[in-house]
Amino acid sequence: MQEVVSGEKMDERWMLEALRAAREAETRGEVPIGAVVVANNSILAVAGNRTRTDCDPTAHAEIIALRAAARETGNYRLTNATVYSTIEPCAMCAGALVQARVARLVYGARDERFGAVESKFRLCDSSSLNHRMEITSGVLEAECRELMQEFFRVRRRNDLR
């Protein structure tokens, strides 16, 4: 008999993949943010930040993952996809999620400074826009937050040397 996996457990499963991508990005000196695009219970794309690596201010994990998922499906509309991001997306990434018509966004920790999903703006479910998505926040929140906090603690410590 096949085990039925709850939505919460599936969210944690995919967020662990996003955390792996974030840690991989960190090994390259990138801010450790990871994103995964899932549809029909399969990964379409996984990415970590690449802004420094690619010398590209738009190379956020979510943007890279959306581009790869669109190529994989052959469609820039990802209407049945869920995007998992370790950190609340910024305005650029939230706007891209809306443009891609993503069905659902799941993120780990809030970004009180730049978050454009719930913290600063509500781009992903704004009644002013033509597309709104389901939003779930706080999945593996402590792990996602700690990864970012430790990255910046180390960076500040190194900057003081």
Secondary structure, DSSP 8 states (H G I E B T S, - for coil): ------HHHHHHHHHHHHHHHHHHHHHTTS---EEEEEETTEEEEEEE--HHHHT-TT--HHHHHHHHHHHHHT-S--TT-EEEEEE---HHHHHHHHHTT-SEEEEEE--TTT-TTTTS--GGG-TTSS---EEEE-TTHHHHHHHHHHHHHHHHHHHT-
